[in-house]
Amino acid sequence: MNASEFRRRGKEMVDYMANYMEGIEGRQVYPDVEPGYLRPLIPAAAPQEPDTFEDIINDVEKIIMPGAASPACTELETVMMDWLGKMLELPKAFLNEKAGEGGGVIQGSASEATLVALLAARTKVIHRLQAASPELTQAAIMEKLVAYSSDQAHSSVERAGLIGGVKLKAIPSDGNFAMRASALQEALERDKAAGLIPFFAIQMVATLGTTTCCSFDNLLEVGPICNKEDIWLHVDAAYAGSAFICPEFRHLLNGVEFADSFNFNPHKWLLVNFDCSAMWVKKRTDLTGAFRLDPTYLKHSHQDSGLITDYRGSNKVNEALLQRINSAKKIHLVPCHLRDKFVLRFAICSRTVESAHVQRAWEHIKELAADVLRAERE
């Protein structure tokens, strides 16, 4: 796209957005589509040749907008992360397609991805140890956990350790500034002798393209040790990861099959706007299990269906009313709990809402509430 076309398409996008805002009242509040609708409608992999701008806009209107409120954005992210994973030739275990256990999610930065991986791994090992020995407290386990990284790793790794409350030990790099298996093994043995339990180490950050000099850790050496010791292996390729799309550089990613999570930054060489840090895990439940909170206002009818990944007395009558309101799709409400009360929240978030809209919504709620109460009496 040259400058002239960019200028023309930019104006067309402004018109598209303005038309959307002007006609928003005519659009459905809540989608008709069900979770899982999007993947069959778009290609399984990125096209070899670019689509026209017109085709892309048509797809947005016909495929994305019908589920724009939900679940289109989450599903589109999931499918696009599969596209990107295939371009990198990531092992299938990292992909979401065909009911796989893995999948990708966009983080704000590689620093964020490292922290997320560390916290997920920490939670996983705590749960595993407490399941085997219920008498163990979280504090007792935490004081024994130790994480390892190359001495060339980004400073964000040290910050992740501080935030996660675990010991972090730097493994000395070799003459090429890469972490080697022998140095890692030596550190593990030393920690065992000192009374620490490396089996509890929850994250191993392998760096593919360090910030300082773009050195590469040897995954084929380090990976098997991490798997043997049950250490979570997080591969950080934030800087140079985009190069693995090129066949001539893909061999530098060999050994990623040993990893539990992998990350690189499209907002570097792929010219994607900041913030876009692509992170994949072999088991999505390792992330969702670590960060899962279920306040009422975040719950939905499909959260346990397996089709989507959710990354975050009188009550019976109120629940029935909420179901009727959201099924009618004229307005959309989310609930909350105030102590033991199931409460419907009427939250006004748009700057374009006027008094007439509020009044119309209230009349709609009253009408449906009367129907619910009538059904309750019958």
Buried (B, 14 or more C-beta within 10 A) or exposed (E): EEEEEEEEBEEEEEEEEEEEEEEEEEEEEBBEBEBBBBBEBBEEEEEEEEEEBEEEBEBBEEBBBBBBBBBBEBBBBBBBBBBBBBBBEBBEBBBBBEEBBBBBBBBEBBBBBBBBBBBBBBBBBBBEBBEEEEEBEEEEBBBBBBBBBBEBBBEBBBBBBEEBEBBBBBBEBBEEBBBBBEBBBEBBEEBEEEEBEBBBBBBBBBBBBBBEEBBBBBBEBBBBBBBEBEBBBBBBBBBBBBBBBEEEEEEBBEBBBBBBBBBBBBBBBBEBEEEBBBBBBBBBEBBBEBEBEEEEBEEBEBBEEEBBBBBEEEEEBBBBBBEBBBEBEBBBBBBBEEEEEBBBEEEEEEEEEEEEBEEEBEEBBEEBBEEBEEEEEE
